[in-house]
Amino acid sequence: MLQDHRKLINNLNLIQDYLCSFEPQGLTIVDISANSFPQTLDWLHSYLLQCIERGLLAACSESCNQGGN
C-alpha cells in the first residue's frame, strides 16, 4: 500500500513537471488545491472565456481589416 502511494505521488509530480514545462512558452500556470478546487474551477472558466473573447476580437479585427471578406 505504501509503495502504491509513493508511485502515485511520483506520477503526479511527473505530470506536474510536464505541465509546468509549458510556462516558458507563455502559457498560464495555475496552482490547484483540493481545498480550493471550486475557486480554481471558477478562475479557469473565467480565463477560458477571456481567451475566447480575445480570439473573437482578433478574428473580427482581422476580418474588418480585410474588408469583411
N, C-alpha and C positions, 0 to 999 in steps of 0.2 A: 504494500500500500504506500509506504513512504517513497519507494522507488518510482511509482506511478506519479506521485505528487511532484517529485523533482523533475521528472520527464515533462510533465505538463507545464511547470514553471519555465523550464528551459525552452520549450516550444513557444510559449507565449513571449518570452524575451526575444527569441529569434524573429518572430513575426513583428514585434515592436521595432526592433532594429531595422528590419527591412522597410517597414512603412515610414519610419523616421528618416530613412536614407533619401527620401524624395524632397526633403526640406530645402537642400541647396538648389533645387530646380524651381523654387518659388512656390511650392505647394504649402498650404497651411497645415501645421501640426496641431492637433487638438488633444489636450490631456483628458482622458476619460477615467472616471472613477465609478465604481459600483455604487458609491454613496450619492453621487451627483449625476447619475445617468439621465434622469428626466431633463435636468437642466442642460446637459450636454446635447441631448437629442433636440431640444428646442433651439440651441445655438446652431447645430448643424443644419436644421431645417431653415433657419433664417439665413445662414450663409449660402446655402444652396439656392434659395430664392434670389439673393443678391447676385449670385453668379449668373443665373438665368436672365435676370433683368439687365445686367451689363452686356451679356451676349446679344440679347434682343435689341438693345440700344445701339450696339456696334453694328449689327446687321441692318437696322433701319437707317443708320447714318450712312453706311456704305451704299445702300440701295438708293438713298436720296442723292448721294454724290454721283451716282451713275445715271441719273435722270429717271429713277423709278423703275428701271427695267430689271 
